Amino acid sequence: MLKGPVWVTFFLGWKGGCWTPPTVQAMTYMADHCPENFIWNTSVMDPVHQWKVLSTAINLGGHIRIGMEDNPFIAAGEYARSTPTWSTRSCASRAISVARVATVEEARKIAAIPKNGMH
């Protein structure tokens, strides 16, 4: 019923609400059952499993959310740097080592955003 693209985020490992385990299996199940006109991304709040889940999301063609708000850990027991800029950079550096990052034009096409930014 919704015109695409429709963006959806899979929140894994976030305590409270409708908690979903931070596992590759949980994320894969959601990706496999997502309607075709949905563009999905994954946010994982778990220092032990986040990079395994995020890497799998990338390999399945999904997008990921990184940075202090989504996954403040660079590794188990190790927070990313305390300032948002450093956190995003350290998490982004790790994510970039797994993924090919879209160009601005590719991102506009994926999100169906015209060059002037208006819909």
C-alpha positions as a printed Julia matrix, in Angstrom:
119×3 Matrix{Float64}:
  0.0     0.0    0.0
  2.98    2.32   0.5
  4.83    3.72  -2.47
  8.52    2.95  -2.35
 11.06    3.2   -1.33
 10.06    2.38   2.24
 12.91    2.39   4.75
 12.86    0.04   7.73
 15.42   -0.5   10.49
 16.0    -3.81  12.22
 16.95   -3.02  15.82
 18.79   -5.95  17.37
 20.05   -6.2   20.94
 18.22   -3.09  22.11
 16.81   -3.73  25.6
 13.17   -2.88  26.23
 10.2    -2.74  23.91
 10.12   -5.65  21.47
 13.62   -6.97  22.06
 15.21   -8.97  19.22
 18.36  -10.99  19.89
 21.53   -9.62  18.29
 22.16  -12.65  16.11
 22.85  -13.26  12.45
 19.88  -15.63  12.4
 17.43  -12.98  13.7
 18.65  -10.36  11.21
 18.62  -12.83   8.32
 15.07  -13.92   9.16
 13.87  -10.29   9.1
 15.7    -9.57   5.84
 14.26  -12.7    4.22
 10.72  -11.64   5.17
 10.97   -7.95   4.26
  8.66   -6.85   1.4
 10.39   -6.2   -1.91
  9.77   -2.43  -1.94
 11.46   -2.0    1.46
 15.04   -0.84   1.87
 16.33   -2.2    5.14
 19.12   -1.32   7.48
 20.36   -2.84  10.71
 21.29   -1.33  14.07
 22.97   -3.63  16.61
 23.5    -2.73  20.26
 25.78   -5.57  21.29
 29.55   -5.27  21.66
 30.19   -8.99  21.15
 28.07   -9.77  18.08
 27.54   -6.41  16.35
 30.26   -6.66  13.7
 29.3   -10.21  12.72
 25.66   -9.15  12.31
 26.54   -5.9   10.49
 28.93   -7.69   8.13
 26.22  -10.22   7.3
 23.72   -7.4    6.68
 26.13   -5.84   4.19
 26.71   -9.19   2.48
 22.94   -9.69   2.14
 22.61   -6.31   0.4
 21.27   -4.37   3.38
 22.48   -1.14   4.88
 23.86   -0.55   8.35
 23.61    2.14  10.97
 26.77    2.98  12.87
 27.97    5.58  15.32
 27.46    6.41  18.97
 23.65    6.23  18.79
 23.53    2.8   17.18
 26.52    0.86  18.41
 28.95    2.76  20.63
 31.34   -0.2   20.95
 34.25   -0.67  18.59
 34.89   -4.08  20.2
 33.71   -6.06  23.23
 34.49   -4.0   26.31
 35.87   -1.12  24.22
 33.77    1.95  23.62
 34.48    3.98  20.52
 36.08    7.33  21.3
 33.94    9.53  23.54
 33.17   12.37  21.14
 30.58   11.78  18.41
 33.04   12.67  15.66
 35.63   10.14  16.82
 32.98    7.5   17.52
 31.53    7.79  14.05
 34.97    7.75  12.46
 36.16    4.68  14.36
 32.92    2.77  13.68
 32.84    3.95  10.07
 36.44    2.88   9.49
 35.59   -0.6   10.65
 32.41   -0.74   8.54
 34.2     0.58   5.45
 36.7    -2.26   5.72
 33.75   -4.64   5.11
 31.62   -2.68   2.65
 31.89   -0.73  -0.53
 30.47    2.68   0.32
 27.93    4.14  -2.11
 28.79    7.32  -3.97
 26.52   10.33  -3.48
 24.79    9.59  -6.79
 24.3     5.92  -5.88
 22.88    6.88  -2.49
 20.46    9.34  -4.14
 19.3     6.6   -6.5
 18.82    4.06  -3.67
 16.85    6.57  -1.6
 14.98    7.97  -4.63
 16.16   11.52  -3.87
 16.45   13.82  -6.89
 19.49   16.08  -7.26
 17.63   19.14  -5.96
 16.69   17.2   -2.79
 12.95   17.63  -3.31
 10.46   14.81  -3.86
